[in-house]
Amino acid sequence: MTVFQGTGALFTLIAIFGVINHRFIKLPDTLGITAVGLVTCLSVSILGFNHPEMVAQARKLVAQIDFSDVVFHGLLSLLLFAGALHVDLSRMRRQRRAVVMLATVGVVISTAAVGFGFFHVAQWLGHPISLLWCLVFGALISPTDPIAVLSVLKNAGASESLETKIAGESLFNDGTAVVAFLTLVGLATGTTEFSAPDVALALVREVLGAVALGVVVGYVASVLLRGIDSYPVEILITLALATGGYSLAEAVHVSAPLSVVIMGLVSGHHGPGDRQPQHLQVHVGKDPRALVQLLGPAG
């Protein structure tokens, strides 16, 4: 199967899951599509017990796709950038203390709570697991998914302050989670020893480095966007910013997800207290004619 065929099959499945959720389950799109996908996978797995040849064929098919590369070096940058682009930066400034506390101390507390809880549950079930590995699991799942969070808040009608706090935390928690995860994995595997200065340095590099890179690159993009009134070019600039900025962050070893979030926030707001320009808000991701015109020459 070629990359194009695999992409087409994946998008077809996602579209089918989306239709099923929209017509019958009616959960928020992100959660509903995920739920239908999980049920489908579980059904296929159960069916595979009686048809082992189907399992072998499925494994052969999946082995051809590098899901880690597709998700973390393809889809994630675009999804994070799109989520940050439409966040109200002025409201987030007013809630900055709560957002910072939730994205740092909140992630650490969640990591500890999940890790210790998982440790005791595993022992109670008769499958003891090392506490360090349980904490690794806690660090892995503690950062909330910003795409799902933004979608749920939008449909739930949450208050302005609550929406800003939760959305901000979900966008900024990756830097803390990455440092916690790498530190705990190093301790669990015995490759590193705990050192407060090393952890602090890693946190500064991941978070502050990502913020600095995001501000600089995002500001450059905002300057370019400010003088352009052509939405195909605007879309090209934002696509380049999301993908190229993510790659640049990885190259300089700072938090790529956090960098892309900062780029989206900065490029979507052209000055202190300014909201996203109306023409950019309409054209980027909200006007299907933009993509038609952009892809027209190629078609």
N, C-alpha and C positions, 0 to 999 in steps of 0.2 A: 504494500500500500504506500502510495506516495504521500508527501507532506500535504499536498493540496487535497487529496482524497480523505486523509485523516482529519484535516480541518473541516472539510465539508460534512463528514459523518458526525463529528463532535457538535458542530453548530446545529445540525438537524436534530440530534438527540435533545440538545438544550431547548430548541424551539418546541419540540413535542412536549417536553416536561413543562415548559412555560404555559402552553395551551391547556394542559391538564390542570395545572394549578389555578389558572385564571378562571376556568369554567367550573371546576368542581371543588377545589380545596379553598381557594380565595385567601391564601396567606400572602404577606408581602412577597413580591417577586423573588427576591434573593433567597429568602428562607423557603418559600414554596418549591422553587426549582431544586434546591438542595434536598429537601425532604422527598420529593418524587424520585430524584436520582438515587437516594439511599434505599428507598423501598424497591426500586427497580434492581439495584445491585444485589440486595438481599434475596429477591425472588430468583434472579439468575443464579446466585450461589446455591440456593436450595435445589434448583433444577439441575445444577451441575452434578449433584450426588448421583443421580440416575443416568447422567450422560457425560461420562468422563472425557469423551472425545471433544465435547463442546468446551470444556474447561481448558483442555490443552490448546485448542484453537484460539480461545480468548487470551490465554497467556502469551501465545506467540504474537498476537496482534498488539497487545499492550506493550510487549518488550520493544516494539519498534518506535514507541513514543517516549520521549524524555519529558515526563510531566513536570519535573522540577524546573527544567529549562523553560518550558512553555509558560508555566505559571509565574515563576519568579523573575524571568527575564523577558517576558512578553506582556502578559495580561496585567500583572500587578501594577506596573508603572502607570499604565493608562487608567486603570480603575482608581488608584490613589489620587492621581492628578485631577481626574474628572470630579472626584468627591471634594477635593480641596478648593477647586476653582469656583465652586458655587457656595462656599461658606462665607457668612457675613463676618468679615474681619473685625469690624467695629464692635460687634457684640462679643466676640471672643476676647477682645482686649479687656472688656469690662469684667470678664470671668476668668482672667488669666491665672489668678492665684489658685482657684479651684481646679482649673485644667492642669496646671503644673503639678499640683499635689496628687491628683488622680493618676497622671501619666508617669509619676515617679514612685512616690511612697505607696500609692494604690496598687501598682503593679507588683511591688515587692511584697506587700501584705497578701495579695492574691496568690503569688507564687508560694509563699510559706503556707498559707491555709490549704491550698489544693495539694501541695506536696505532703504535708503531715497527714491530711485527711486520706489521701491515696495510700500512704504508708500503712496506716492503721486498718483501712479496709482490706488491703492486700493480705495483711497478717490474719485478719479475721476470716478471710476466705481460704486460708491455708496455703497461700502462695506468697511468702514473704519476699519483698523487694527492698533493695538497699534504699535508705532514706535519701541519699544523694540523687539516685536515679528518679525517685519520686519527685524530688524538687526540680529536677530537669523537666519532668513532665509538666509540673506546675508552671515553670517559666515558659514552656512551649505553648500552653493554651491560655495563659493569663491575658495577653494582649488581645483586645476585642477587635473584631473585623470591622474596619470603618465603613466598608461598602454596605454590609448588612445593617450596621447601626444606623447609618444615615437613611437607609430605606425604611427601616422600622419606625424611626422617629418621625419621618415625613408622613407616614400613614397613620400614626397613632395620635397625632394632634397634641404632642407634648408641649408644655409651656416653653416660652422662649429661653428662659434661663437654664432649664433642665436640658433642653435640646442642645444648647451651646456647650454646656459642661460635658455632656456625654459624647457629643460629636468631636469636641476638641480633644478629649482624652483618647478617643479611638484613633484619631489621626496622629497623635504625638507619642503614643506609648511604645512604639517599635524600638526606639533607641534604648530605653531602659531594658526592655525585654531581651534584646540582642546581647547586651552586656551580661545580664543575669544568666542567660542560656549558655553563652560561651564559657563563663566562669564556672558554672556548675558542671558542665560537660568536662572541662579540664580537671576539676576536682574528682569527678566520678571515675574518670579513666586513669587518674594518677599522673597525667602529663604536666599538670601545673599545681602549684601550692597557693593557698589563699594569701593574698597580700592586699591590704586596704589601699596602699598607694597605686598598685597596678590596676585595681578595679576602678579607682577614681580616675586614673589616666585614661583607661579604656572608655569610661563613660564620657569624659570630656571630649575625647577624639570622636566617638560615635555621634554624640548629640550636638556639641558645639560646632564640630567640624561640619556636620550635616546642615546645621542652621546657617552657618556662614556661607557655605557653598550654595545653598538654596536661595538665600537672599541675593547674592551676587548674580547668579544665573537668572533668577526670576526677574530681577530688576532690569537686566539687559533685555530680556524678552519683552518686558512691559514697555520699555522705551521703543522697541521695534514695533510693537502693536499699537502704540499711541499714534503713530503717524500713518497708519495703514487703514484704509476703509474698503478692504477687499476680503470678504470672508473666506474664499478659498485659501488665500495667503495666510490669514489668521489661523485657519485650521492646520495648515502645514507647519506654522511656527509652533503652535501648541503641541502637535504631535512630535515634532523634533525635540521640544523642551522636555516632554514626558519621557521619551525613550532615550534620547541622547543624554539628558541630565541624569537619569538613573544609571546609565553606563558609566558616566564620568564619576559619579559618587562611588560606584564600586571600584573604579580604577584607583581612586585616591584613598580607599579604605575608610570611608565614613558610612553612616547609615543611609543606604540608598532610598528605602521607603520614606524616611523622615525628610530627606533632601527633596524628593519629589513633592511631598506635601507642602513644604515651604515654598517651592517654586510655584505651585498652584495658587497658594495664598497671595504671594507677592505679585505674580503676573496678572492675577484677576483683580487687583486693586491698584490704581495708578497713583495713589498718594495717601497720606495719613487721613484716615477717616473716610476716604472715598469708597463708594460702592463700586462693584464691577460695572464697567461701561455697558450701556444698554445694548449697543450693537453687538458687542462681544458676547453678552449674555444670551442674546437671541440666536446668534449664528453658530457659536461653538457648542455643539451637542444638542441644540434645540430646534434647528431648522434643517429638515431633511434635504431641502434644495441645495444646501451648501455642499453636501456630499455628492449629490447628483452633478452639480456643476464641476466639482473638483475631479470626479472620476469620468466626466463626460469625454474629455479629449482622449483618455486611455481606452474608453469603450468604443 
